[in-house]
Amino acid sequence: MSKFAAPLLIRGKKHIVVKRKKKDQRRVENPPPALTTIPRSDTIIKIKNVIAQSQRGWFVKHGYLEEWYPVITSATGSCEAVGNVYFVEIADGLVRTLMQTSQLEIEEQIILGELFRIFTFARSCRKEHGGMDIKDGRHLTDFLLVEWEALNVNLKKLIDDNVSMIRYIIETVLASTLLPFAQHDNLYAWYTHFKKHDIRITYKTAIKELQDQGFPIKYGDDLSSDAERVLTQTFGIHHVTHYPEKIKFFNMLRSRKGCPGTKGSVECADLLMPYAGETTGMSQREYDYDILVEKLYNAPMYSQLMSEYKQRGANTRQVEADFERYLNLFKGAALQWPNQKRIFRSGAGQGGGRLLQFILSSDKIIQW
């Protein structure tokens, strides 16, 4: 098997030269290249089943219950990427959307039902640029989204669990003997590095690393696919934590005293995987009612949703009511949960297509 050291990023037809740094055992050398061919469709179906069964097995072993959610949903199910929402007119003045995320519904169930841990295999619908014929190799308009939420879990435990799950999935796929030789060798190389190095870097460290390598980026920018590619060629499979609050979802826990993050960040992490980039997004959830209200009503997402409803002649009271129901879970939380004033919980969402892209070393995302 080849050793790992990736000195440059291929970006279109340009090469961005990477400055070499002192040897760091965590850094990969000669990362396995993406492959332009993928297995036959029947083999891919079998590999999907191995991944899904191993993932479900991991959840069941760790005390999660599976639940299912409707595809046609309220505003709280379509607030992750408002510009990409599919709107559905149910009746005069009544507008619903195709689901992007079940996160807020799952949170409601684990809090009110005290079920502690729930996961779901769902469809996420995004009106990406290019419609059903997207050519960027990174996005899909309809894809498998695996989501999970758990009570009494902090960010460190959430990442620990994600590392355990991903390692288990990779081990199961490798043991299945379904992968062609090229994909198997690539996956085993990445797995060997990931098994040895559980790498977690902060967003601030990631930005500095990119800048040191000559990549054009500044603090406060979201990580582009090219930036993620540089980081995965450098560190392999790893988590980037504590992004700035302004570029993340409104209910991620604001870093404060007692949290590892610094002022202005949130207790979150993205799992970056070779070829695919961000594959899993996760965070500890905000528990303070006043902070949730402040962040929601000041978020561009909320004003965009209200604007979209108005343009369709829909009653914006629908949007207000949907979010009020969620916010009220934390209003006087001490009354609902007599023994604690804060409802600690964390959750994550994983794109099936990107996980499969990594497993198959594909240079393009694969429909799932």
Secondary structure, DSSP 4 states (H G I P E B T S, - for coil): -PPPB--EEEETTEEEEPPP-S--TTS-BSPPPPBS----HHHHHHHHHHHHHHHHHHHHHTT-EE----SEE-GGGS-SSGGGPPEEEEETTEEEEE-S--HHHHHHHHHHS---EEEEEEEEE---TTTT---SSS--SEEEEEEEEEET--HHHHHHHHHHHHHHHHHHHHHHT-S-HHHHHHHHHHHHHHHH--EEEEHHHHHHHHHHTT----TTPPPPHHHHHHHHHHHSSEEEE--BGGGS-TTBPBP-TTSSSPTTBBSEEEEEETTTEEEEEEEEBP--HHHHHHHHHHSHHHHHHHHHHHHTT--THHHHHHHHHHHTTSTTHHHHSTT-SS--EEEEEEEHHHHHHHHTTBSS----
